[in-house]
Amino acid sequence: MLHGFVSFYRRQEENGMESQPLSKNRTFVLLFIAGIFGVVSFSMFLTTTTWFVISDNGSASALGLVLIAATVPRIAMMIFGGVVADRYKKTSIMFITNFVQAILLLLLFILVQNDGLSTVLLLVIAAGFGMLDAFFGPASTSMIPKIVAKSQLQRANALFQGVDQVSFVAGPIVAGVLMESIGVSGSYFIAMVLALLSAVIIYPRFIREGPVALQEKQKPVQEIKQGLAYIRSSRFLMTGLVVLITLNFFVFGTLHIAIPFLVESYGGSPLNLSYMEASLGLGLVAGTGVLSTVLINKKGRTSLFGLSGALIAYVVFALVPHLTMLTIVVFFIGFSMSFVFIPFFTAAQEQAADFMMGRVMSIIFLAMNGFDPISYALVSGLSAANIPIQTILLSFAAIGLIITAVLFRKAKTYQSM
């Protein structure tokens, strides 16, 4: 009975959403703006915290601990974040997440202003901040299918992911300007204001959200098991997760370590490092721009071609001994990556049941982000063993290309979607 009501409500919503462009979809626009403020705030927090640790005690180990505290609990909590997104209204989750993050940022502002921020306190706050972000991501992405028509999902995802990339690049720039002009505490304060604005915009009373699809609540562990079983039962989702893990582990994860290594080995400067990071972001934005206008039919096959393009560009990246050329190649890596995750995101949202959407999206987020620390550790360890970085990158690219070739040969169902 309840599932029937949810289905009826969803059909009524679809009929209304089909007739209006995304720019006139009030709920999508509010979610879009809240996402901008939230991502800029989060990236400002990371940049400001990184600079504070370096400038305060100059310890690389302390910086590593803080970054681990900010990222590992976030990854660990992602699946549970999906359970919460299926259980409760997504606007409430996003509002609470941003509001608590704003409180943590206010606490950081007060502590820095009064010279009371110790490394232990920073580790605790960083862990809390990262864990909260694990709830925001699954809630926001699983809400998109509820507020836009299926025919608009690809464009909505492209716009959402595109602005996410722009915001994540813009955050460090804003933080850098603010730290230069009004100090670390000022940067935390502005990040707090942005998090609070995001919370206000996504306040549940301002957003029209349909009823929660998951009505029969069980123990969280049981619901996680159900989510994993649901994904295992879908050949498309399982193959897509392999595609995302291959991209994340063999390309994206290693790239963040490889870029500073190569800049240093080729005699570059911090400016060259900034150019490469910006080029990667621009490539991602350009790819999402294309996908926001060109409708993709064979989403599975498109994601495999995107993965192939990213890996081939990665081979070139490993071989080219020139910083300017490397900066150009990084653009094409970012461009190709967009054609991997956006088509798969869209297809997963089209196929996943409403009552399972949060858990599906949280596991997808885990596949996209969970292998970064392993890549960092592996590349750093191999490099410490005096293996040339170019050899490491070529090896990773070769393994990734082998996996992609097997998927092209075996994953026929995935390619037909």
C-alpha positions as CSV (number, residue, x, y, z in Angstrom):
1,M,0.0,0.0,0.0
2,L,2.7,2.5,1.0
3,H,4.9,1.5,-1.9
4,G,1.9,2.0,-4.2
5,F,1.4,5.5,-2.8
6,V,5.1,6.4,-3.3
7,S,4.9,5.1,-6.9
8,F,1.8,7.2,-7.6
9,Y,3.4,10.3,-6.1
10,R,6.5,9.7,-8.2
11,R,4.4,9.4,-11.4
12,Q,2.6,12.7,-10.6
13,E,5.9,14.4,-9.9
14,E,7.3,13.1,-13.2
15,N,4.4,14.5,-15.2
16,G,5.1,17.9,-13.7
17,M,8.9,17.8,-14.0
18,E,8.8,16.7,-17.7
19,S,7.2,20.0,-18.6
20,Q,9.7,22.4,-17.0
21,P,13.4,23.0,-17.7
22,L,15.9,22.4,-14.9
23,S,16.4,26.2,-14.5
24,K,12.7,26.5,-13.5
25,N,12.8,23.5,-11.2
26,R,12.8,25.3,-7.9
27,T,13.9,22.3,-5.8
28,F,16.8,21.4,-8.2
29,V,18.0,25.1,-8.2
30,L,18.0,25.2,-4.4
31,L,19.9,21.9,-4.2
32,F,22.3,23.1,-6.9
33,I,23.1,26.4,-5.0
34,A,23.3,24.6,-1.6
35,G,25.8,22.2,-3.2
36,I,28.0,25.0,-4.4
37,F,28.2,26.6,-1.0
38,G,28.7,23.2,0.7
39,V,31.5,22.0,-1.6
40,V,33.3,25.4,-1.5
41,S,33.1,25.3,2.3
42,F,34.5,21.8,2.5
43,S,37.4,22.5,0.2
44,M,38.2,25.7,2.0
45,F,38.2,23.7,5.3
46,L,40.7,21.2,3.8
47,T,43.0,23.9,2.3
48,T,42.9,26.1,5.4
49,T,43.6,23.1,7.7
50,T,46.5,21.9,5.5
51,W,48.1,25.4,5.6
52,F,47.5,25.7,9.4
53,V,49.3,22.4,10.1
54,I,52.2,23.2,7.9
55,S,52.6,26.8,9.1
56,D,52.0,25.9,12.8
57,N,54.5,23.1,13.2
58,G,55.9,22.3,9.8
59,S,55.4,18.5,10.4
60,A,54.7,16.3,7.4
61,S,53.6,13.5,9.7
62,A,51.1,15.8,11.5
63,L,49.7,16.8,8.1
64,G,49.4,13.2,7.1
65,L,47.5,12.4,10.3
66,V,45.1,15.3,9.8
67,L,44.4,14.3,6.2
68,I,43.8,10.7,7.2
69,A,41.4,11.9,9.9
70,A,39.5,13.9,7.4
71,T,39.3,11.2,4.7
72,V,39.3,7.7,6.2
73,P,36.3,8.2,8.6
74,R,34.4,9.8,5.7
75,I,35.1,6.7,3.5
76,A,34.2,4.3,6.4
77,M,30.9,6.0,7.0
78,M,29.7,6.3,3.4
79,I,27.7,3.0,3.3
80,F,26.0,3.9,6.6
81,G,25.3,7.4,5.1
82,G,23.4,5.6,2.3
83,V,21.2,3.7,4.9
84,V,20.3,7.0,6.6
85,A,19.5,8.6,3.2
86,D,17.0,5.8,2.5
87,R,15.5,6.0,6.0
88,Y,14.9,9.7,6.4
89,K,14.2,12.8,4.3
90,K,17.2,13.8,2.4
91,T,16.7,17.5,2.9
92,S,16.7,16.9,6.7
93,I,20.0,15.0,6.4
94,M,21.7,17.7,4.3
95,F,20.4,20.5,6.6
96,I,21.7,18.8,9.8
97,T,25.0,17.9,8.1
98,N,25.7,21.4,6.9
99,F,24.5,23.0,10.2
100,V,26.8,20.8,12.3
101,Q,29.7,21.5,9.9
102,A,29.1,25.2,10.4
103,I,29.3,24.7,14.2
104,L,32.6,22.9,13.8
105,L,34.0,25.7,11.6
106,L,32.8,28.3,14.1
107,L,34.7,26.3,16.8
108,L,37.8,26.2,14.7
109,F,37.5,30.0,14.2
110,I,37.2,30.6,17.9
111,L,40.1,28.2,18.8
112,V,42.5,29.7,16.2
113,Q,41.6,33.3,17.3
114,N,42.5,32.4,20.8
115,D,45.6,30.2,20.0
116,G,43.8,27.2,21.5
117,L,43.8,24.8,18.6
118,S,46.0,21.8,19.3
119,T,46.8,18.9,17.0
120,V,44.6,16.5,18.9
121,L,41.6,18.9,18.8
122,L,42.2,19.4,15.1
123,L,42.3,15.6,14.5
124,V,39.0,15.2,16.3
125,I,37.3,18.1,14.4
126,A,38.7,16.9,11.1
127,A,37.3,13.4,11.7
128,G,33.9,14.8,12.6
129,F,33.9,17.0,9.5
130,G,34.8,14.2,7.2
131,M,32.2,11.8,8.7
132,L,29.5,14.4,8.2
133,D,30.4,14.8,4.6
134,A,29.8,11.0,4.2
135,F,26.1,11.7,4.9
136,F,25.7,14.7,2.6
137,G,27.0,13.0,-0.6
138,P,24.6,10.0,-0.8
139,A,21.7,12.2,0.3
140,S,22.2,14.8,-2.4
141,T,22.9,12.4,-5.3
142,S,20.0,10.1,-4.3
143,M,17.7,13.1,-4.1
144,I,18.3,14.1,-7.8
145,P,16.1,11.2,-9.2
146,K,13.3,12.4,-6.9
147,I,13.2,16.0,-8.2
148,V,13.9,15.7,-11.9
149,A,12.4,13.6,-14.7
150,K,14.3,10.6,-15.9
151,S,14.8,12.2,-19.3
152,Q,16.6,15.1,-17.4
153,L,18.8,12.9,-15.2
154,Q,22.0,13.0,-17.4
155,R,21.9,16.8,-17.7
156,A,21.1,17.2,-14.0
157,N,24.0,15.0,-13.0
158,A,26.4,16.7,-15.5
159,L,25.4,20.1,-14.1
160,F,25.6,19.0,-10.5
161,Q,29.0,17.2,-10.9
162,G,30.4,20.1,-13.1
163,V,29.6,22.7,-10.5
164,D,31.0,20.3,-7.8
165,Q,34.3,20.3,-9.6
166,V,34.4,24.1,-10.1
167,S,33.5,24.6,-6.5
168,F,36.2,22.2,-5.3
169,V,38.8,24.1,-7.4
170,A,37.4,27.5,-6.3
171,G,37.5,26.7,-2.6
172,P,41.3,26.6,-2.3
173,I,41.6,29.8,-4.3
174,V,39.2,31.6,-2.0
175,A,40.9,30.1,1.1
176,G,44.3,31.2,-0.2
177,V,43.2,34.8,-0.8
178,L,41.5,35.0,2.6
179,M,44.4,33.5,4.5
180,E,46.7,36.0,2.8
181,S,44.4,39.0,3.7
182,I,42.7,38.2,7.0
183,G,44.4,35.0,8.2
184,V,43.6,31.4,8.9
185,S,40.8,32.2,11.4
186,G,39.2,34.5,8.7
187,S,39.2,31.7,6.2
188,Y,37.5,29.3,8.7
189,F,34.9,32.0,9.5
190,I,34.0,32.5,5.8
191,A,33.8,28.7,5.3
192,M,31.5,28.6,8.3
193,V,29.2,31.3,6.7
194,L,29.1,29.3,3.5
195,A,28.2,26.0,5.3
196,L,25.5,27.9,7.2
197,L,24.1,29.4,3.9
198,S,24.0,25.9,2.4
199,A,22.0,24.7,5.5
200,V,19.6,27.5,5.2
201,I,19.0,27.0,1.5
202,I,18.3,23.3,1.9
203,Y,16.2,23.8,5.0
204,P,13.4,21.2,4.8
205,R,10.6,23.8,5.0
206,F,11.9,25.4,1.8
207,I,12.2,22.2,-0.2
208,R,9.3,20.1,-1.5
209,E,10.4,16.5,-1.1
210,G,8.3,13.4,-1.7
211,P,7.7,10.7,1.0
212,V,10.4,8.4,2.1
213,A,10.4,5.3,-0.1
214,L,11.8,2.9,2.6
215,Q,9.0,2.2,5.1
216,E,10.1,-1.1,6.7
217,K,13.1,-0.1,8.8
218,Q,15.4,-2.7,10.1
219,K,18.7,-2.8,11.9
220,P,21.4,-0.7,10.0
221,V,23.6,-3.7,9.5
222,Q,20.7,-5.6,7.9
223,E,19.9,-2.7,5.7
224,I,23.6,-2.5,4.6
225,K,23.5,-6.2,3.8
226,Q,20.3,-5.7,1.7
227,G,22.0,-2.9,-0.2
228,L,25.0,-5.0,-0.9
229,A,22.8,-7.9,-2.0
230,Y,20.8,-5.6,-4.2
231,I,23.9,-4.5,-6.0
232,R,25.3,-8.0,-6.3
233,S,22.0,-9.1,-8.0
234,S,22.5,-6.4,-10.7
235,R,25.1,-7.3,-13.3
236,F,25.0,-3.7,-14.6
237,L,25.8,-2.2,-11.1
238,M,28.5,-4.7,-10.4
239,T,30.3,-4.1,-13.7
240,G,29.9,-0.3,-13.2
241,L,31.5,-0.5,-9.8
242,V,34.5,-2.4,-11.4
243,V,34.7,0.5,-13.9
244,L,34.7,3.1,-11.2
245,I,37.2,1.3,-9.0
246,T,39.5,0.9,-12.0
247,L,39.3,4.6,-12.8
248,N,39.8,5.6,-9.1
249,F,42.6,3.2,-8.3
250,F,44.7,3.2,-11.5
251,V,44.1,6.8,-12.6
252,F,42.6,9.3,-10.3
253,G,44.1,8.1,-7.0
254,T,47.6,7.8,-8.4
255,L,47.3,11.1,-10.3
256,H,47.3,13.2,-7.2
257,I,50.6,11.7,-6.1
258,A,52.1,11.6,-9.6
259,I,51.6,15.3,-10.4
260,P,53.8,16.7,-7.6
261,F,56.4,13.9,-8.2
262,L,56.7,14.8,-11.9
263,V,56.7,18.5,-11.3
264,E,59.6,18.1,-9.0
265,S,61.5,15.7,-11.2
266,Y,61.2,17.9,-14.2
267,G,62.4,21.0,-12.3
268,G,59.0,22.7,-12.0
269,S,57.6,25.2,-9.5
270,P,54.5,25.4,-7.3
271,L,53.0,27.4,-10.2
272,N,53.4,24.4,-12.5
273,L,51.6,22.3,-9.9
274,S,48.7,24.8,-9.8
275,Y,48.5,24.8,-13.5
276,M,48.2,21.0,-13.6
277,E,45.6,20.9,-10.9
278,A,43.6,23.6,-12.7
279,S,43.9,21.8,-16.0
280,L,42.5,18.6,-14.5
281,G,39.6,20.6,-13.1
282,L,38.9,22.3,-16.4
283,G,39.0,19.0,-18.2
284,L,36.3,17.6,-15.8
285,V,34.2,20.7,-16.3
286,A,34.5,20.6,-20.1
287,G,33.4,16.9,-20.1
288,T,30.4,17.6,-17.8
289,G,29.6,20.6,-20.1
290,V,29.4,18.3,-23.1
291,L,27.3,15.8,-21.2
292,S,24.9,18.5,-20.0
293,T,23.9,19.1,-23.7
294,V,24.5,15.8,-25.5
295,L,22.2,12.9,-24.5
296,I,24.0,9.6,-24.2
297,N,22.0,6.4,-25.0
298,K,24.5,3.6,-24.4
299,K,25.7,4.8,-21.0
300,G,27.6,1.6,-20.1
301,R,29.5,1.6,-23.4
302,T,30.2,5.3,-23.1
303,S,31.7,4.8,-19.6
304,L,34.0,2.1,-21.0
305,F,35.2,4.4,-23.8
306,G,35.7,7.2,-21.2
307,L,37.8,4.8,-19.1
308,S,39.8,3.8,-22.2
309,G,40.4,7.4,-23.0
310,A,41.6,8.3,-19.5
311,L,44.0,5.3,-19.4
312,I,45.5,6.1,-22.9
313,A,45.9,9.7,-21.9
314,Y,47.6,8.4,-18.6
315,V,50.1,6.4,-20.7
316,V,51.0,9.6,-22.6
317,F,51.2,11.4,-19.2
318,A,53.7,8.9,-18.0
319,L,55.9,9.2,-21.1
320,V,55.9,12.9,-21.9
321,P,59.0,14.7,-20.3
322,H,57.7,18.2,-20.6
323,L,55.7,20.2,-18.1
324,T,53.6,22.2,-20.6
325,M,52.6,19.0,-22.5
326,L,51.8,17.3,-19.2
327,T,49.5,20.1,-18.3
328,I,47.6,19.6,-21.6
329,V,47.5,15.9,-21.2
330,V,46.0,16.2,-17.7
331,F,43.1,18.2,-19.3
332,F,42.3,15.2,-21.5
333,I,42.5,12.8,-18.5
334,G,39.9,15.0,-16.7
335,F,37.8,15.3,-19.8
336,S,37.7,11.5,-20.3
337,M,36.9,10.9,-16.6
338,S,33.6,12.8,-16.9
339,F,32.5,10.3,-19.5
340,V,33.0,7.5,-17.0
341,F,31.2,8.5,-13.9
342,I,28.3,10.7,-15.2
343,P,26.8,8.1,-17.6
344,F,27.1,5.4,-14.9
345,F,25.6,7.7,-12.2
346,T,22.7,8.5,-14.5
347,A,22.1,4.8,-15.5
348,A,22.3,3.7,-11.8
349,Q,19.7,6.4,-10.8
350,E,17.4,5.3,-13.7
351,Q,17.5,1.6,-12.7
352,A,17.8,1.6,-8.9
353,A,14.6,1.2,-6.8
354,D,13.6,4.4,-4.9
355,F,13.8,2.6,-1.5
356,M,17.4,1.5,-2.3
357,M,18.7,4.7,-3.9
358,G,20.6,6.0,-1.0
359,R,22.5,2.8,-0.4
360,V,23.2,2.3,-4.1
361,M,24.6,5.9,-4.4
362,S,26.7,5.5,-1.2
363,I,28.4,2.3,-2.5
364,I,29.0,4.1,-5.8
365,F,30.6,7.0,-3.8
366,L,32.7,4.4,-1.9
367,A,33.9,2.9,-5.2
368,M,34.8,6.5,-6.5
369,N,36.6,7.6,-3.3
370,G,37.5,4.5,-1.2
371,F,40.7,3.5,-3.1
372,D,42.5,6.8,-3.0
373,P,44.3,6.1,0.3
374,I,45.5,2.7,-1.1
375,S,46.7,4.3,-4.3
376,Y,48.6,7.0,-2.3
377,A,50.3,4.4,-0.1
378,L,51.2,2.1,-3.0
379,V,52.7,4.8,-5.2
380,S,54.6,6.4,-2.3
381,G,55.9,3.0,-1.3
382,L,57.0,1.9,-4.8
383,S,58.6,5.3,-5.2
384,A,60.4,5.0,-1.9
385,A,61.8,1.7,-3.2
386,N,63.6,3.7,-5.9
387,I,61.2,2.6,-8.7
388,P,60.9,5.5,-11.3
389,I,57.6,7.2,-11.1
390,Q,57.2,6.9,-14.9
391,T,57.5,3.1,-14.5
392,I,54.9,3.0,-11.8
393,L,52.4,5.0,-13.8
394,L,52.9,2.9,-16.9
395,S,52.4,-0.3,-14.9
396,F,49.2,1.1,-13.4
397,A,48.0,2.2,-16.8
398,A,48.8,-1.2,-18.4
399,I,46.8,-3.1,-15.7
400,G,43.9,-0.7,-16.1
401,L,43.9,-1.2,-19.9
402,I,43.9,-5.0,-19.5
403,I,40.9,-4.7,-17.1
404,T,39.1,-2.4,-19.6
405,A,39.8,-4.8,-22.5
406,V,38.3,-7.7,-20.5
407,L,35.2,-5.6,-19.8
408,F,34.8,-4.7,-23.4
409,R,34.9,-8.4,-24.3
410,K,32.8,-9.8,-21.4
411,A,30.4,-7.1,-20.2
412,K,27.9,-7.2,-23.0
413,T,24.9,-6.5,-20.8
414,Y,26.6,-3.5,-19.3
415,Q,27.4,-2.1,-22.7
416,S,23.8,-2.4,-23.9
417,M,22.5,-0.2,-21.1
